[in-house]
Amino acid sequence: MNSDELREEFLIFFESKGHKVLPSASLIPNDPQLLFTVAGMVPFKPIFWGKVKPVYTRVATCQKCLRTNDIDNVGRTPRHQTFFEMLGNFSFGDYFKKEAITWAWEFVTKILKLPEERLWVTIYRDDDEAFRIWKDLVGIEEKKIIRMGKETNFWGPAGPTGPCGPCSEIHYFTGSKPSDDCTPESCEEQFLEIWNLVFTEFNQDEEGRLHPLPKKNIDTGAGLERIASAIQNVKSNFETDLFKPVISRIEEVLGVRYGLDERKDISIRVIADHSRAVSFLIADGVFPSNEERGYVLRRILRRAVRHGVLLGAQKPFLHTVNDAVIERMKKVYPELSERRELIMSVTQAEEERFFKTIVQGNEMLKEIMAKSNKKIDGESVFKLYDTYGFPPDIVVDVARENGLEVDLKDFERLMEEQRQKARSARSDIEYAKRTDLYNELAKSFKTIFVGYQTLDCEAEVIFVKDDSSTPEVVFDKTPFYAERGGQVSDVGEVHWNDGSAVVEHVYIPVEGIVAHVLRIKSGQLQKGMKVKLTVDEKRRKATARNHTATHLLHAALKKVLGEHVKQAGSLVAPDRLRFDFTHHQSLTKEQLEKIEDLVNEVILNSLPVIIEEKSYKEAISEGAIALFNEKYGEVVRVVKVPQFSEELCGGTHVENTGNIGLFKIISEFAISAGTRRIEAITGFNSLNYLRDNENLMEKIYERLDASGNDILLKIDGLIEKNNNLNKELQQLRSKLLISQLRQTPSEQINNIKFLHCVFEEIEPNELRNLSDVAVSGESSLVVLLFSVGKDKVNLIVRVTQDLTKKIKAGDIAKQAAQILEGGGGGRPEFAQAGGKNTAKVNQVIEYARKLLQQG
Ligand code: SER
């Protein structure tokens, strides 16, 4: 059974048991406690928790998951992966242990047909109910039901708090012959956990206390790759059909072979795993950056590239491996093919950046090695890593090639210190902790947003996170718009009795709380203090123009291109707006102009922008556009431009379309297959854009000393003149080279004329022409013509036909190639060589001379 069949069989099986099959959710969870979807249950957490009522009480999925906590083990073991797929059947207060256990067994033994003698089960130490079901209902021998502790047989919560429970697992024996004294507890490494049944019945609070959930649930997790390795009878997940084409691609692009050298195999496995994670993360909208999800992606991507470098890669390759991932997985995850271009180009750009780092680091490493005596100290390795991101394993490799050792112990010590520091800023745990502080606050408090009505207000400090010079502060009310729905946050100022601060960024860490990221100019802020908050009005107004214009653009796109146009992302900033939408072709000039005309018509008609609050149902029935991935409460805000556009939106807008000023599209291009991006400007930005263009035109007119349409004639004239001059230059140059050649005397050796001439870097076809000139009408002549550049040298060897029995141009070229450290060869009368050692030209001449002297 291949993995695609396995995935399908699982879903069909549970569908036949009354489950609704749902598609995989994104790797980016809608969950403030988690950076990534780490298990199949994550999308259903609010249901388990009892916070949301389920539509279906039985669900089955195959979920994309990502875990990075064990990233250092990836590649080194047969099982560790970052990206993986988890099969799961879930019961939300519906069936419980009996059904979950018996169905799991039925699937594993009847559908997958795994031999029973190789299967063991584990249960939580005091779970007698599960014990009885396994023993009496399923009929497993008592000695094959192993009771284990909390460490292994209690799952969750996913995040610092939440649903969790005891679990029971099915383990598959991978050794040669099963025996009673080899159990999942005593010989762990010979067993493969293939199925985890979590009996989700508790909620764990901040102190780690367990409280019964309102309903008992089932959360099953079965790793697709592991099961595939069991049924396909291979040693590791990496040998399953899920990885094979990816590994073949790595072999192809890096010129290596899997299975010959364990050290190289580790690198190949790392690249295979990481290219899957990178492809799926980018497809779900993560881009490399230095923060949170983007940072994790950057780390994974660079780790893969680093292993590529260990295998000899000298230029970006990972995007090509991603291509194999996309091909292998696109049938099940069409988002991969839809965003193929994006996945490839984002990866390649990041690879290029990283390769530059490696080049810089190499330079520094050379200096370090020159100063080192036998051993490179840990501090230098750390500095290379810390400042350039230069990988220590490459240092070790290069050092070894140069007969040096590396003090890795000291490096590790410095790394650990660094990790301690970095953890506070970047790790998943800290991310969760931070949102936890706000979660706690949100229980008893909600920031009041007054920014629709006013741009300044008095407020009270409710909470200050850390006392640095850049604290995050929550006020009881705020006029600051927090970044949301594509609109960037307001900026502005805070003033109080004896101090002030700049508001640099404003965001919503958890629903109901608005956090202000400040830069203190003077004084200090403390809970309870009264302050005055002032939003930067100019910037807010410019942003509002762009936001209303975005709505107009959205409506105009639907009118001009068709109703299939759907918003796929947007950015509303003060200096421009960016709108991504679904459409399969580039827009023609006419279409773009029509869109601009439509939007500007609405602007010039000065229509009022009407904002109303109504129920979600009412708004939708009136035809308002809702974006499927935004969450809306009961009451929604509707932004309407009469007869033209109506959208649900929480953003800030102008009062009248006339306030927008000129709307101008400045670019339109594809960001992935089927998704296009328009960037446009409004208000003063349009004025500045026109001014800049005008200034540029003025300069061009001035330089060309022209006016009106004459300028085009002038430009045509200049181009023609330039072409003619180029031709003339070419002819002169060629004459010059020929005359240099003619003035070069040939040597006479054994009745053979030996002509050699060295030119300063000239084109290969010029060199060839010169060699034609040299031999034309000649006999008994051997010619060596060199073109020497900064770091390369080309050579053409000609031998007149009467001599080719004795002397062959091809032989000379081959020998020359060796001397010049390059390649070469050719026919007896005509041959070429090239190389990088420019200093050895004379040695080649000397070699040829000797050859002729020997006769
Ligand atoms: N949540 C459990 C796991 O991740 C079962 O789905 O293993």
Residues whose N, C-alpha, C, O or C-beta is under 5 A from the ligand:
A	BS01	LIG	V38 A39 G40 M41 W155 N196 V198 D219 T220 G221
